[in-house]
């Protein structure tokens, strides 16, 4: 069942990302959907900083496609798949292996086609006239895990 959360300002986005960051472990994938400017990158940046416990420089991976960060529990992969034209290109990045060994934050997950992990947490960001929001679609596993932070 989807859960919609209002994000009136960036502080609310940072707080949500920080709460979710505490739950993550290698093998977890977050699919970040939404139009340009809806808050996907701001959420990913806040989540990465919360995981690492420091003000890390977190550039958008729009041109590099993937930025990786070393976390003591396992690497974090921040991917922007906007420029990919075919799902097969995902395998050239090594993302299929990262899905099992790293925490993966995937912007533009539609580019994965049917290769998106079945147990991924889906976050659909939307920019409104006065505030942003996110609709979180959970699997049964995620529903139980998120109870503690939502």
Secondary structure as UniProt FT lines:
FT   STRAND          3..7
FT   HELIX           10..21
FT   TURN            22..23
FT   TURN            26..27
FT   STRAND          29..33
FT   TURN            36..37
FT   HELIX           40..52
FT   TURN            62..64
FT   STRAND          66..69
FT   TURN            72..73
FT   STRAND          76..80
FT   TURN            82..83
FT   TURN            87..88
FT   HELIX           89..93
FT   HELIX           95..101
FT   STRAND          103..107
FT   HELIX           109..115
FT   TURN            118..119
FT   STRAND          121..127
FT   STRAND          132..137
FT   HELIX           140..146
FT   TURN            147..149
//
